[in-house]
Amino acid sequence: MNRFGLISSFKSIFPYFLSFIFCTPALSQVIPGVPSTTAPILTSPVQGNPTTGNPRSNTTGTGQGNQQSGSIQQQAGNQNAANQQNAETQVNDKGKNAANQASDSQNQSKINSETSALLTPEEQEKLALRQKIFGYSIFANKQLDPIPNLDIATPTNYIVGPGDELKIYLYNYAESTHNVIVTKDGFISLPRVGNVYVSGRSIEEVRKILIDKFSKFTPGLIGTNGETARTKLTVSLGEVRSVKVFVTGEVINPGTYELPSLASAFNALYQAGGPNEIGSFRDVRVVRNGKVVSRMDIYDYLVNGKIDGDIRVQDNDNIIVGYYLKRAEITGMIKRPGIYEVKPEEKLMDVIRYSGGFNDKAYRARLKIQRITSKERKMLDVSEENYNTFDLVSGDSIHVETVLDRFENIITIQGAVMRPGDYSLDNSPSLKKLIDNAQGLREDAFVGRISVLRTREDLTIQNISLNYSDIVNNVIPDLVLTRLDQVIVPSKFDMAESAYVSVEGEVNNTKINVNDGKFPYTIDMTLEDLLVQAGGLKESAYNSEIEVIRRKRNSVAGAANAQISEVFKFNVNRDLSMNSKESNFVLLPFDQVTVRKSPNYVEQQTVFLEGEVLVPGPYTIINKNDKISDIIRRAGGPTELSYPEGATLLRRTVVRNLEQPTDFDQIEQSETSIKKGAIIGDVPNVKEESIGIKLKNILKNPGSFEDLIVQEGDIIRIPKRLETVQVTGSVLYPTTVKYGKGMSFTDYISQSGGFTVQSLKKSSYVKYPNGNVDRTRRFLFFNVYPKVEPGSEIYVPLRTAPILNTQQTISTATGLLSSVMSLIFAVLAFRTIR
């Protein structure tokens, strides 16, 4: 086929190809996918071996159970019959092959989670209601296994039936053993005895029958002449039979269940999942041969741990769970909130008892009950004395509230008593009795004005003031207290200003941040006593001029020169002793002691020498007027490789901002760093400046004007001989150029590529190694550039205004020339006129 034929064929196929692509998403919706791995909900029982595994999962469902299973499976997803059968088989195998109870619990939890995800909103609502019903949790608990242990002693009242294995033992005088199984007809076959009918008889009855049968040919089996039998016969169970039990009515999974013959009616009910949301927990009937043989009350098991009507099931027994007749819900401050079923004769107190009783903070005096009438709701209040007689109606909702956060008999006493606090009004009905219970008044109590704050019925506060001495002396009657009374006994100290003395300055007060230099005043306190409390004098203290500043209390009022304070000066020795005349100076309240710093006391101050000196390092200032030359002379002078022209002096000082509060900790830290010569960095309260010095002139003329006086923390840096010049800024190639003797400013610019079009030549400057700066100067129309030294830095700024083109330059020059000519002509004309 040629090329044109192939193209024409492709054109005929292309529309079908596009149609297939567009239809692919629609086809994917109808193609059956992979079957879901989630097992469907199985509410009907599953048949299994009654003696192995979890009996609750080994059941078989018929009738109503299958209908419920089919209904829920249809709601779960309408899966096809084959997938449902496979899923059911998986769940059955899971129940049959369970190795232990832990694995069963894990599998059941997985099924429960899958089931809850598939439930409809109506079913989820039913499940939530079931969880609130008291007793449902015992049937939903997968850890509970009520099936009795088969390896137990044979009950004497056990009823023998077809399929049971009986073990018959004869011992003592005659011995033999027989293991027989009850036939379907109810007989057991024994050698020499023949067939014996045992079905429907208890173990004890079977034993008596066999004694009668064996006694004919076994000696000593029956006692004679008042003696006991010499041969004993016992009957015990081997393998027990399985019985089928019907569980019907309002249960979770009604159906037929196969259980061991030792199981009880409660075991069968547990296998069926227990009563459902409308099933009765109080009246479970066991019907045998058309007659009710027992009734069970599950609450008896839940509350007391036993059930009187829980009988052992027999074949074809029917366990029926009917509807509940009366049910009430209790919520709030109760130990076990939930829905409780009530018998006709039971009262409100029985529901409270089933719920575990009130919580510790429950309001027990009255309960609120919401009742549903034939038309609407109704609210009832029941007092505590009627709990035992109040009849409930089905649907009642009981709510237990919280006790009020208040006291019914509290009174309070505060102030100058031995034990202030809260007291009971019952034990302290009066003011005098209350003070006695508080163990009396303190010595500083001000009894002349005791206040009682009383809360009135309208919640307003009333103040009652009285003199307690009058009550003690029976001048006025004792005050009767009421609920919420607050008694305040003032203290004499509270009504007086707290007296103190203060000390400031050069003392070793270790608690300066706590007491701020203030100490409590005591009577007859002397100056020496206060200095001892302040920790003694510092080494820097000016002990010969210690001042005591005292408030002037009797100055002339209104006088312009009225004295407001007195100053006393003392000479105190280092051991805090004074001469006989000044000793024992008694202080008064609010005296202020000032210990100044000695004028001749100066701590060691250090400057730091770095770089090319013979012995660099820290040097202590000897004299207050020590200069740079003195420090360098002590260091042995500069070395041969030093570059004195580049020497700098770095000085840091602490700056205090008067407009902002002072951070003393930050200032102390900064001052310590400066003293140590450490680099502080960007600290807002430290001013750092580099001072350019001319070290060569200083060394030639020590003590001259250029020889600065050093300060504490100064850093003198003498660099090594420099041989380069750095060119930065608006040049074609910023770089570092080797210094050459005789090279000018423009030579270094040329070695950096020259100026750019936007270079601002007239503003160029040179920064020298010592920190000094020299700028470019103008002479007429020429730039006079500064001198360049080794280690200098040349900086050419960038022009900020735009550069003029040729036409703009000519226009500007023409305008300027015109202005100059006009000015010349004006001057000449003015001179001609004159």
Residue pairs with C-beta under 8 A, 6 or more apart in sequence:
1 9
35 79
35 83
35 86
36 77
36 79
36 83
38 87
38 114
38 117
38 118
39 87
39 88
39 90
39 91
39 111
39 114
40 72
40 73
40 76
40 77
40 79
40 84
40 87
40 88
40 118
41 69
41 72
41 73
41 76
41 115
41 118
41 119
42 69
42 88
42 91
43 65
43 68
43 69
43 72
43 252
43 253
43 273
44 61
44 65
44 66
44 68
44 69
44 253
44 255
45 59
45 60
45 61
45 65
45 253
45 255
45 256
45 257
45 271
45 272
46 57
46 58
46 59
46 60
46 61
46 88
46 91
46 92
46 95
47 58
47 59
47 60
47 258
48 57
48 58
48 59
48 60
48 92
48 95
48 96
48 258
49 58
49 96
50 58
50 242
50 258
50 259
50 260
51 150
51 242
51 260
52 58
52 96
53 95
53 96
53 97
53 98
53 104
54 95
54 98
54 101
54 104
54 145
55 145
55 147
55 259
55 260
55 263
55 267
55 271
56 145
56 270
56 271
57 95
57 98
57 104
58 95
58 96
58 258
59 253
59 255
59 256
59 257
59 258
59 271
60 255
60 256
60 257
60 258
61 69
61 253
61 255
61 256
62 255
62 256
63 254
63 255
63 256
64 248
64 254
64 255
65 253
65 254
65 255
66 255
68 253
68 254
72 123
73 79
73 84
75 118
75 120
75 123
76 118
77 118
79 87
91 111
94 107
95 104
95 107
98 104
98 107
101 143
101 145
104 142
105 142
105 143
108 142
109 142
116 124
116 127
119 127
126 276
126 277
129 277
129 339
130 136
130 140
130 276
130 277
131 137
131 140
132 329
132 338
132 339
133 277
133 281
133 338
133 339
133 341
134 281
134 299
134 302
134 336
134 338
134 339
134 340
134 341
134 354
134 355
135 274
135 275
135 281
135 298
135 299
135 302
135 341
136 274
136 275
138 144
138 274
138 298
138 301
138 302
139 252
139 269
139 270
139 273
139 274
139 275
140 273
140 274
144 270
146 264
146 266
146 267
146 270
147 259
147 260
147 263
147 267
148 260
148 262
148 263
148 264
148 267
150 240
150 260
150 262
152 262
153 236
154 203
154 235
154 236
154 237
155 203
155 262
156 202
156 203
156 204
157 202
157 203
157 204
158 202
158 203
158 237
158 261
158 262
158 312
159 200
159 201
159 202
159 312
159 314
160 166
160 182
160 198
160 199
160 200
160 201
160 202
160 203
160 206
161 182
161 186
161 199
161 200
161 241
161 243
161 261
161 314
161 315
162 182
162 183
162 184
162 185
162 186
162 199
162 241
163 181
163 182
163 240
163 241
163 242
164 181
164 182
164 237
164 238
164 239
164 240
164 241
164 261
165 179
165 180
165 181
165 182
165 237
165 238
165 239
165 240
166 178
166 179
166 180
166 181
166 182
166 188
166 198
166 206
166 235
166 236
166 237
166 238
167 177
167 178
167 179
167 235
167 236
167 237
167 238
168 177
168 178
168 179
168 180
168 190
168 210
168 233
168 234
168 235
169 176
169 177
169 232
169 233
169 234
169 235
169 236
170 176
170 177
170 214
170 218
170 221
170 231
170 232
170 233
171 231
171 232
171 234
172 220
172 230
172 231
172 232
173 219
173 220
173 230
173 231
174 218
174 219
174 220
174 221
174 231
178 190
178 191
179 238
180 188
180 189
180 190
181 188
182 188
182 198
182 199
182 241
183 189
185 199
186 197
186 198
186 199
186 200
187 195
187 196
187 197
187 198
187 199
188 195
188 196
188 198
189 195
189 196
190 196
190 210
190 213
192 217
193 210
193 213
193 214
196 209
196 210
196 213
198 206
198 209
201 209
203 235
203 236
203 237
206 235
207 233
207 234
207 235
210 233
210 235
211 221
211 222
211 233
214 221
214 233
215 221
215 222
218 231
219 230
219 231
220 229
220 230
220 231
221 229
221 231
221 233
222 229
223 229
223 230
240 260
240 261
240 262
241 260
241 261
242 258
242 259
242 260
242 261
243 258
243 259
243 260
243 261
243 263
243 313
243 314
243 315
243 316
243 317
244 256
244 257
244 258
244 315
244 316
245 256
245 257
245 258
245 259
245 263
245 265
245 268
245 313
245 316
245 317
245 318
245 319
246 255
246 256
246 257
246 316
246 317
246 318
246 319
247 253
247 254
247 255
247 256
247 257
247 268
247 269
247 271
247 272
247 318
247 319
247 321
248 254
248 318
248 319
248 320
248 321
249 279
249 320
249 321
249 322
250 275
250 276
250 278
250 279
250 280
250 321
250 322
250 323
251 269
251 272
251 273
251 274
251 275
251 276
251 279
251 321
252 272
252 273
252 274
252 275
252 276
253 272
253 273
254 272
255 272
257 268
257 271
257 272
259 267
259 268
259 271
259 313
261 312
261 313
261 314
262 312
263 312
263 313
264 310
264 311
264 312
264 313
265 284
265 286
265 294
265 296
265 309
265 310
265 311
265 313
265 317
265 319
266 296
266 298
266 301
266 307
266 310
267 313
268 313
268 317
268 319
269 275
269 284
269 296
269 298
269 319
269 321
272 319
274 298
275 281
275 284
275 298
275 321
278 323
278 324
279 321
279 322
279 323
279 324
280 321
280 322
280 323
280 324
280 325
280 341
281 297
281 298
281 299
281 324
281 341
282 297
282 298
282 299
282 324
282 341
282 343
283 295
283 296
283 297
283 322
284 295
284 296
284 297
284 298
284 309
284 319
284 320
284 321
285 292
285 294
285 295
285 296
285 319
285 320
285 322
286 292
286 293
286 294
286 295
286 296
286 309
286 311
286 313
286 317
286 318
286 319
287 293
287 317
287 318
287 319
287 320
288 314
288 316
288 317
288 318
293 311
294 309
294 310
294 311
295 309
296 307
296 309
296 310
297 307
297 308
297 309
298 307
299 341
299 354
300 306
300 307
300 308
301 307
301 310
303 353
303 354
313 319
324 341
324 394
325 341
325 344
325 394
326 341
326 342
326 343
326 344
326 392
326 393
326 394
327 339
327 340
327 341
327 342
327 394
327 395
328 339
328 340
328 342
328 351
328 392
328 393
328 394
328 395
328 396
328 397
328 398
329 338
329 339
329 340
329 396
329 397
329 398
330 337
330 338
330 340
330 351
330 352
330 355
330 397
330 398
330 399
330 400
331 337
331 397
331 398
331 399
331 400
332 362
332 399
332 400
332 401
332 402
333 358
333 359
333 361
333 362
333 363
333 400
333 401
333 402
334 352
334 355
334 356
334 357
334 358
334 359
334 362
334 400
335 355
335 356
335 357
335 358
335 359
336 354
336 355
336 356
337 355
338 355
340 351
340 354
340 355
342 350
342 351
342 392
342 394
346 392
347 387
347 388
347 389
347 390
347 391
347 392
348 367
348 382
348 386
348 387
348 388
348 390
348 391
348 392
348 398
349 387
349 388
351 392
351 398
352 358
352 387
358 364
358 400
359 400
361 402
361 403
362 400
362 401
362 402
362 403
363 400
363 401
363 402
363 403
363 404
364 384
364 403
365 383
365 384
366 381
366 382
366 383
366 384
367 381
367 382
367 387
367 398
367 399
367 400
368 379
368 380
368 381
368 398
368 399
368 401
369 379
369 380
369 381
369 382
369 392
369 396
369 397
369 398
369 399
370 377
370 378
370 379
370 380
370 396
370 397
370 399
371 377
371 378
371 379
371 380
371 393
371 395
371 396
371 397
372 378
372 393
372 395
372 396
382 390
407 422
407 483
408 483
409 424
409 425
409 426
409 483
410 422
410 423
410 424
410 425
410 483
410 484
411 422
411 423
411 424
411 425
411 428
411 434
411 481
411 483
411 484
411 485
411 486
411 487
412 421
412 422
412 423
412 485
412 486
412 487
413 420
413 421
413 423
413 434
413 435
413 438
413 486
413 487
413 488
413 489
414 420
414 486
414 487
414 488
414 489
415 445
415 487
415 488
415 489
415 490
415 491
416 441
416 442
416 444
416 445
416 446
416 489
416 490
416 491
416 492
417 435
417 438
417 439
417 440
417 441
417 442
417 445
417 489
418 438
418 439
418 440
418 441
418 442
419 438
419 439
420 438
421 438
423 434
423 437
423 438
425 481
425 482
425 483
427 433
427 437
428 434
428 437
428 481
429 480
429 481
430 478
430 479
430 480
430 481
431 450
431 452
431 466
431 468
431 471
431 478
431 479
431 481
431 487
432 471
432 472
432 478
433 478
434 481
434 487
435 441
435 468
435 487
435 489
441 447
441 468
441 489
442 491
444 491
444 492
444 493
445 489
445 490
445 491
445 492
446 489
446 490
446 491
446 492
446 495
447 467
447 468
447 469
447 489
448 467
448 468
448 469
449 465
449 467
449 490
450 465
450 466
450 467
450 468
450 487
450 488
450 489
450 490
451 463
451 464
451 465
451 487
451 488
451 490
452 463
452 464
452 465
452 466
452 479
452 481
452 485
452 486
452 487
452 488
453 461
453 462
453 463
453 464
453 485
453 486
453 487
453 488
454 461
454 462
454 463
454 464
454 482
454 484
454 485
454 486
455 461
455 462
455 483
455 484
455 485
456 462
464 479
466 476
466 479
467 476
468 489
469 475
470 476
471 477
471 478
471 479
481 487
498 520
499 520
499 521
499 589
499 590
500 518
500 519
500 520
500 521
500 589
500 590
501 518
501 519
501 521
501 525
501 530
501 587
501 589
501 590
501 591
501 592
501 593
502 516
502 517
502 518
502 519
502 590
502 591
502 592
502 593
503 509
503 517
503 519
503 530
503 531
503 534
503 592
503 593
503 594
503 595
504 517
504 592
504 593
504 594
504 595
505 541
505 594
505 595
505 596
505 597
506 537
506 538
506 540
506 541
506 542
506 595
506 596
506 597
506 598
507 531
507 534
507 535
507 536
507 537
507 538
507 541
507 595
508 534
508 535
508 536
508 537
508 538
509 515
509 517
509 534
509 535
510 535
517 534
519 530
519 533
519 534
521 587
521 589
521 590
524 586
525 586
525 587
526 584
526 585
526 586
526 587
527 546
527 548
527 570
527 572
527 578
527 585
527 587
527 593
528 572
528 576
528 577
528 578
528 583
528 584
529 587
530 587
530 593
531 537
531 572
531 576
531 593
532 576
536 576
537 543
537 572
537 574
537 576
537 595
538 595
539 601
540 597
540 598
540 601
540 603
541 595
541 596
541 597
541 598
542 595
542 596
542 597
542 598
542 599
542 601
543 571
543 572
543 573
543 574
543 595
544 571
545 569
545 571
545 596
546 569
546 570
546 571
546 572
546 593
546 594
546 595
546 596
547 567
547 568
547 569
547 570
547 593
547 594
547 596
548 567
548 568
548 569
548 570
548 585
548 587
548 591
548 592
548 593
548 594
549 565
549 566
549 567
549 591
549 592
549 593
549 594
550 565
550 566
550 567
550 568
550 588
550 591
550 592
551 564
551 565
551 588
551 590
551 591
552 562
552 563
552 564
552 565
552 566
555 562
555 563
555 564
556 562
568 585
570 578
570 582
570 585
571 578
571 579
571 582
572 578
577 583
578 585
604 620
604 621
605 620
605 621
605 675
605 711
605 712
606 618
606 619
606 620
606 621
606 675
606 677
606 712
606 713
607 618
607 619
607 621
607 631
607 710
607 711
607 712
607 713
607 714
607 715
607 716
608 617
608 618
608 619
608 677
608 713
608 714
608 715
608 716
609 616
609 617
609 618
609 619
609 631
609 632
609 635
609 716
609 718
610 616
610 715
610 716
610 717
610 718
611 642
611 647
611 716
611 717
611 718
611 719
611 720
612 638
612 639
612 641
612 642
612 643
612 718
612 719
612 720
612 721
613 632
613 635
613 636
613 637
613 638
613 639
613 642
613 718
614 635
614 636
614 637
614 638
614 639
615 635
615 636
616 635
617 635
618 677
619 631
619 634
619 635
621 710
621 712
622 630
623 630
625 709
626 709
626 710
627 698
627 702
627 703
627 707
627 708
627 709
627 710
628 649
628 693
628 695
628 698
628 707
628 708
628 710
628 716
629 698
629 699
629 702
629 703
629 707
630 702
630 710
631 710
631 716
632 638
632 695
632 699
632 716
632 718
633 702
637 699
638 644
638 695
638 699
638 718
641 720
641 721
642 718
642 719
642 720
642 721
643 718
643 719
643 720
643 721
643 722
643 769
643 790
643 791
644 695
644 696
644 699
644 718
645 694
645 695
645 696
645 768
645 769
645 770
645 789
645 790
645 791
646 718
646 719
646 722
646 768
646 769
646 770
646 790
646 791
647 693
647 695
647 716
647 717
647 718
647 719
647 769
647 770
648 690
648 691
648 692
648 693
648 716
648 717
648 769
648 770
648 771
649 690
649 691
649 692
649 693
649 708
649 714
649 715
649 716
649 717
650 688
650 689
650 690
650 691
650 714
650 715
650 716
650 717
651 688
651 689
651 691
651 711
651 713
651 714
651 715
652 674
652 680
652 686
652 687
652 688
652 689
652 713
653 674
653 686
653 687
654 667
654 670
654 671
654 674
654 685
654 686
654 687
655 685
655 686
655 687
656 662
656 667
656 685
657 685
663 685
666 683
666 685
667 685
670 680
670 683
670 685
670 686
673 680
674 680
674 686
674 712
674 713
675 712
675 713
677 713
677 715
680 686
680 688
690 771
691 708
691 771
692 768
692 770
692 771
692 772
693 706
693 708
693 770
694 706
694 770
695 718
695 770
697 704
697 706
698 704
698 706
698 707
701 707
710 716
719 769
719 791
721 790
722 739
722 769
722 790
722 791
723 738
723 739
723 790
724 736
724 737
724 738
724 739
724 790
724 791
725 736
725 737
725 738
725 739
725 748
725 788
725 790
725 791
725 792
725 793
725 794
726 735
726 736
726 737
726 792
726 793
726 794
727 734
727 735
727 736
727 737
727 748
727 749
727 751
727 752
727 793
727 794
727 796
728 734
728 793
728 794
728 795
728 796
729 759
729 764
729 794
729 795
729 796
729 797
729 798
730 755
730 756
730 758
730 759
730 760
730 796
730 797
730 798
730 799
731 749
731 752
731 753
731 754
731 755
731 756
731 759
731 796
732 752
732 753
732 754
732 755
732 756
733 752
733 753
734 752
735 751
735 752
737 748
737 751
737 752
739 788
739 789
739 790
739 791
740 747
743 788
744 785
744 788
745 764
745 766
745 776
745 785
745 786
745 787
745 788
745 794
746 785
748 788
748 794
749 755
749 794
749 796
755 761
755 796
757 803
758 798
758 799
758 803
759 796
759 797
759 798
759 799
760 796
760 797
760 798
760 799
760 800
761 776
761 783
761 796
762 776
762 778
762 783
763 775
763 776
763 797
764 775
764 776
764 783
764 785
764 794
764 795
764 796
764 797
765 773
765 774
765 775
765 776
765 786
765 794
765 795
766 773
766 774
766 786
766 787
766 788
766 792
766 793
766 794
766 795
767 773
767 792
767 793
767 795
768 774
768 789
768 791
768 792
769 789
769 790
769 791
769 792
774 786
774 787
775 786
776 783
776 784
776 785
776 786
777 783
777 784
778 784
788 794
804 812
